[in-house]
Amino acid sequence: GRRTAVNWSSWGPGIGSNKCKCFSPPSAIEIGVLAKTFIDQGKLIPDDVMTRLALHELKNLTQYSWLLDGFPRTLPQAEALDRAYQIDTVINLNVPFEVIKQRLTARWIHPASGRVYNIEFNPPKTVGIDDLTGEPLIQREDDKPETVIKRLKAYEAQTEPVLEYYQKKGVLETFSGTETNKIWPHVHAFLQTKVPQTNQKASVTP
């Protein structure tokens, strides 16, 4: 099958079909308390932890084409992935960091229900208050401005060598923009040239 890595700089689409599987590296909860500690401190998960989890998951997808979302993010991760698999395509979504910062820091949640609000796109009726219960909303540690800035700086420093690595290999394709619904049609059209059997109604997952 085809192997695609995606270097997401913002929210990105996933592909839904019976031929192509989209794998996102496990969430902080699935990874465990250790990984969550790194995230809450504005740090990226260590290479060895992330690589082990990703490669373990990929062993279950040998009969599929697959697309990785947000992995690899560092040069050691990319090199480890290349030792195990031949990557056909790498997609880089070039989104200004200021746009990402605004989106992440605008996110608030109602802890009891998990309802998510965004001050810009889906604000609560009353600032800081859940619409249904009237209870206060909170901002996750990794959505607070100071944490987001740390993560973005770490992201930039660690992923630039990855882009250069795949650029030299001739497999990097970059798409620029600020909105998923405007970038995704171009990404989808490109992916169809790589994975022709991709379902025309591919889903978009933020």
Disulfide bonds with the S-S distance in Angstrom:
none
